Amino acid sequence: MATRVSVIDMVVGQTYANVYILKQHAIKQTKQGTNYIDLVLQDKTGEMPGKLWTIPPSLNLDNLQDSDYIVLQFSVEDYQGNKQAKILNIREVKETDKFDKNDLIPVAPEPVEKMYDELMNTAQGFNSTPLKKVVTTALKENKEVLLTIPGAKSVHHAVLGGLLLHTCGMLRTAKAIASVYPTVRKEVLYAGVIIHDIAKIKEFQTGPIGLVTDYSTSGKLLGHIHMGAKYIGDLCEKLDIDPEISTILQHMILSHHGIPEHGSAVTPMFLEAELLHLCDRIDSRVYMYNEAIKDTPVGEFSSKVFALDNKQIYNFKWDENDGLNTDLDDDGLY
């Protein structure tokens, strides 16, 4: 194999060849009626769309599987201001191909066991016995999947352990908010944060290496919001939890996207439900802003990010020691 160059470091005009992750692919037709492959290649640093305009007869299309490894040779082109791969050669990975999976699989930047323990320790510290029983049981029942499941297919936290990363980020935000506003019923908010996306483990289908390839049938027909509310409702009934507490927790799940246009069944109707929605929005958008500028040169704008209102994100130069105010004297005065 050639020397590996990370996707984030690839430049227009250069040709690359190595093992990558086939994040997704589809067989499509040109205007002339010939088949081509529309795909997305990926490594741990990022992803890039690509086109294979001529499908070689030797390629067994039935063996192509999303979220699996593939050997590609391609040149990088500029397409409407974005990098795109023109696939020159493609083949399945052989046993003789030597590559490091750690170069390819995107994973959460924090140890998953540590993040799981952070959630569990918070729940075990609840003074409310009902909340403690519900949340710790939900975590224990789903631990194995929680340690690997991504937070999304592509929009945010789409890495192994991404759901834990997202949930811990929200929990830390919730604790910071609760430290400012004494009227917040902390344990209610923390419980809602920890369980709000619990049904994503049923919503996703994952490929051979654990990344999300599609949504399950129930994920498409019901969605994680409705499935999550039902799961928690059933769990509360099994644990003989007060129906009022069960309803409160279900409402927080059903309303955590904020408005119906974003998938919520209802809008938040008490403070902790509103704060849960805001924590979710904050953490997901911080992640997306960071991803948008990850491969954007300083002083330039990213490509449009659909999930961020189709905006281009500006990556400005910043020095934490002096910021932008280079004309300030030692006393902080001009």
C-alpha positions in Angstrom: 0.0 0.0 0.0 1.1 3.6 -0.7 1.9 5.9 2.2 -1.4 6.8 3.8 -2.6 10.4 3.6 -5.5 11.4 5.7 -8.7 12.4 4.0 -8.6 15.8 5.7 -5.1 16.4 4.3 -5.9 15.5 0.7 -5.5 18.2 -1.9 -7.0 18.8 -5.3 -5.0 17.6 -8.2 -3.3 14.7 -6.4 -3.9 10.9 -6.7 -4.2 8.6 -3.8 -4.5 4.8 -3.3 -5.1 2.9 -0.1 -7.7 1.1 2.1 -10.6 3.3 3.1 -14.1 2.9 4.6 -16.9 2.7 2.1 -19.3 4.8 4.2 -22.2 4.6 1.7 -22.7 3.9 -2.0 -25.5 3.7 -4.6 -25.7 2.5 -8.2 -27.0 5.3 -10.3 -27.4 6.1 -14.0 -26.0 8.8 -16.2 -28.2 10.7 -18.6 -26.9 8.4 -21.3 -28.3 5.4 -19.3 -24.9 3.9 -18.2 -24.4 2.8 -14.6 -22.0 4.4 -12.2 -21.3 4.3 -8.5 -22.0 7.3 -6.3 -20.1 6.8 -3.0 -18.6 8.4 0.1 -15.2 7.3 1.3 -14.0 7.8 4.8 -11.2 7.5 7.3 -11.0 8.7 11.0 -10.3 12.3 9.9 -13.2 12.9 7.6 -15.1 11.8 4.5 -15.2 12.7 0.8 -17.9 12.0 -1.9 -16.7 10.2 -5.0 -17.8 8.9 -8.4 -16.8 5.7 -10.2 -18.0 6.5 -13.7 -17.0 3.2 -15.3 -17.7 0.0 -13.3 -15.1 -2.7 -14.1 -16.6 -6.1 -15.0 -14.4 -7.7 -12.3 -16.1 -5.8 -9.5 -18.8 -7.9 -7.8 -21.4 -5.3 -6.8 -23.1 -7.7 -4.5 -20.0 -7.8 -2.3 -20.0 -4.0 -1.8 -21.2 -3.3 1.7 -21.5 0.1 3.4 -19.5 0.7 6.6 -16.9 -1.8 5.4 -13.3 -1.6 4.0 -12.5 -1.0 0.3 -9.4 -0.4 -1.7 -9.5 2.7 -3.8 -7.3 4.6 -6.2 -8.6 8.1 -7.0 -7.8 11.6 -8.0 -9.2 14.6 -6.0 -11.1 17.1 -8.0 -12.8 20.4 -7.2 -16.5 20.2 -7.6 -18.4 23.5 -6.9 -15.8 24.5 -4.2 -15.7 21.1 -2.5 -13.3 18.2 -2.8 -14.6 15.1 -4.7 -12.9 11.8 -5.6 -12.8 10.6 -9.1 -12.4 6.8 -8.6 -9.8 5.3 -11.0 -9.7 1.8 -9.5 -11.7 -0.1 -6.9 -11.5 -3.6 -5.4 -12.3 -5.6 -2.4 -9.8 -5.9 0.5 -7.7 -9.0 0.5 -6.1 -10.8 3.4 -2.7 -9.7 2.1 -3.6 -6.0 2.4 -1.9 -4.6 5.4 -3.5 -1.6 7.1 -4.2 -0.2 10.5 -7.9 0.0 11.4 -7.1 2.7 13.9 -6.2 5.0 10.9 -9.7 4.4 9.5 -12.4 4.1 12.1 -13.6 7.4 13.6 -14.0 7.0 17.3 -15.0 9.3 20.2 -12.0 11.2 21.6 -12.8 10.0 25.2 -12.7 6.4 26.5 -16.2 4.9 26.2 -16.1 3.1 29.6 -15.1 6.4 31.3 -18.1 8.2 29.7 -20.5 5.4 30.6 -19.3 5.5 34.2 -19.8 9.3 34.2 -23.5 8.8 33.3 -23.9 5.9 35.7 -22.2 7.6 38.6 -24.5 10.6 38.1 -27.6 8.5 38.2 -26.4 6.5 41.2 -26.0 9.7 43.1 -29.6 10.8 42.7 -31.5 11.4 45.9 -34.7 10.4 44.1 -35.1 6.7 44.4 -37.5 6.4 41.4 -35.2 8.4 39.1 -32.2 6.4 40.2 -34.0 3.1 39.5 -35.2 4.1 36.1 -32.0 5.6 34.8 -29.5 3.1 36.2 -31.7 0.2 34.9 -31.9 1.8 31.4 -28.1 2.2 31.4 -27.4 -1.4 32.6 -29.9 -2.9 30.1 -28.3 -1.1 27.2 -24.6 -0.9 28.2 -23.2 -3.2 25.6 -24.7 -1.3 22.7 -24.1 2.1 24.3 -20.4 1.5 24.4 -20.2 1.4 20.6 -23.3 3.0 19.0 -22.7 6.3 17.1 -24.8 9.4 17.9 -26.1 9.7 14.3 -25.7 8.5 10.8 -23.9 11.6 9.6 -25.0 14.9 11.1 -23.3 14.9 14.4 -21.3 12.5 16.6 -21.3 9.9 13.8 -18.3 8.0 15.4 -18.0 4.9 17.5 -19.1 5.8 21.0 -20.7 9.0 19.6 -23.9 8.6 21.5 -22.1 8.5 24.9 -20.0 11.5 23.8 -23.1 13.4 22.9 -24.9 12.5 26.1 -21.9 13.3 28.3 -21.5 16.6 26.6 -25.1 17.4 27.3 -24.9 16.3 30.9 -21.9 18.6 31.5 -23.8 21.4 29.9 -26.8 20.7 32.1 -24.8 20.7 35.2 -23.3 24.0 34.3 -26.7 25.5 33.7 -28.1 24.1 36.9 -25.3 25.7 38.9 -26.5 29.1 37.6 -30.3 28.7 38.1 -31.3 27.4 41.5 -34.9 26.7 40.4 -33.8 23.9 38.1 -34.8 20.5 39.5 -31.4 19.0 38.8 -32.1 15.3 39.0 -35.1 15.6 36.7 -32.9 17.4 34.1 -30.0 15.0 34.4 -32.3 12.0 34.2 -33.9 13.4 31.0 -30.4 14.1 29.5 -29.2 10.6 30.1 -32.2 8.8 28.7 -33.3 11.2 26.0 -31.7 9.3 23.1 -31.8 5.8 24.6 -33.8 4.4 21.7 -31.2 5.3 19.1 -29.8 1.9 19.8 -33.0 0.5 18.1 -33.2 3.2 15.5 -30.0 2.5 13.7 -28.6 -0.3 11.5 -24.8 -0.6 11.7 -22.3 -2.1 9.3 -19.4 -4.5 9.9 -17.3 -1.9 11.7 -20.1 -0.4 13.8 -20.9 2.8 11.9 -24.5 3.6 11.0 -25.4 2.5 7.5 -29.2 3.1 7.6 -32.2 3.3 9.9 -34.1 0.2 11.0 -37.7 -0.4 10.0 -38.9 0.7 13.4 -36.5 3.6 13.2 -38.0 4.8 10.0 -41.6 4.2 10.9 -41.5 5.3 14.6 -38.2 7.1 15.3 -36.1 7.2 18.4 -38.3 9.8 20.1 -41.5 7.7 20.1 -39.6 4.4 20.7 -37.7 6.0 23.6 -40.8 7.3 25.3 -42.4 3.9 25.0 -39.3 2.1 26.4 -39.2 4.4 29.4 -42.9 4.2 29.9 -42.7 0.4 29.9 -39.7 0.4 32.1 -41.4 2.6 34.7 -44.4 0.3 34.7 -42.1 -2.7 35.2 -40.3 -1.0 38.1 -43.6 0.2 39.6 -42.6 3.9 39.3 -45.1 6.6 40.1 -47.1 7.4 36.9 -46.5 11.1 37.3 -42.7 10.5 37.1 -43.1 8.2 34.2 -45.2 10.9 32.3 -42.6 13.6 33.1 -39.7 11.5 31.7 -41.7 10.5 28.6 -42.6 14.1 28.0 -38.9 15.1 28.1 -38.1 12.5 25.5 -41.1 13.4 23.3 -40.3 17.1 23.4 -36.4 17.1 23.3 -36.3 18.2 19.6 -38.2 21.3 20.6 -40.8 21.7 17.8 -42.8 19.4 15.5 -40.8 20.6 12.5 -37.7 19.1 14.0 -39.4 15.8 15.0 -40.8 16.5 18.4 -44.2 15.0 19.2 -44.9 17.9 21.6 -43.2 21.1 22.6 -41.5 21.3 26.1 -44.0 22.2 28.8 -41.8 22.6 31.9 -38.4 24.1 32.6 -36.4 21.0 32.7 -37.8 19.8 29.4 -36.9 23.1 27.8 -33.4 22.9 29.1 -33.0 19.4 27.9 -33.9 20.6 24.4 -31.4 23.5 24.6 -28.6 21.2 25.9 -29.3 18.9 23.0 -29.2 21.7 20.5 -26.0 23.2 22.1 -24.0 20.0 22.1 -25.0 19.0 18.6 -24.3 22.4 17.1 -20.9 22.8 18.8 -19.9 19.4 17.3 -21.1 20.5 13.8 -19.3 23.9 14.0 -16.1 22.1 15.0 -16.4 19.6 12.2 -17.2 22.3 9.7 -13.9 24.2 10.3 -11.7 21.0 10.9 -10.4 21.1 7.3 -11.2 24.7 6.6 -8.0 26.9 6.3 -7.8 29.9 8.7 -9.3 32.9 7.1 -11.7 31.0 4.9 -15.2 29.7 4.9 -16.3 26.1 4.9 -18.6 24.6 2.4 -22.3 25.0 3.2 -23.4 22.9 6.1 -27.0 21.8 5.6 -27.6 21.0 9.3 -26.4 24.5 10.3 -29.1 26.2 8.3 -27.1 25.7 5.1 -24.5 28.3 6.2 -20.8 28.6 5.4 -18.8 28.6 8.6 -15.9 31.1 9.0 -12.6 29.8 10.5 -11.0 33.0 11.9 -7.5 33.3 13.2 -7.3 33.3 17.0 -4.6 33.3 19.6 -5.8 32.5 23.1 -3.0 34.7 24.5 -3.9 37.9 22.7 -7.0 37.2 20.7 -7.6 39.7 17.9 -6.8 42.8 19.9 -3.1 43.1 19.0 -3.1 46.8 19.7 -3.9 46.5 23.4 -1.1 47.6 25.9 -0.2 45.6 29.0 -3.1 47.1 31.0 -5.6 46.0 28.4 -6.1 49.6 27.2 -5.7 50.9 23.6 
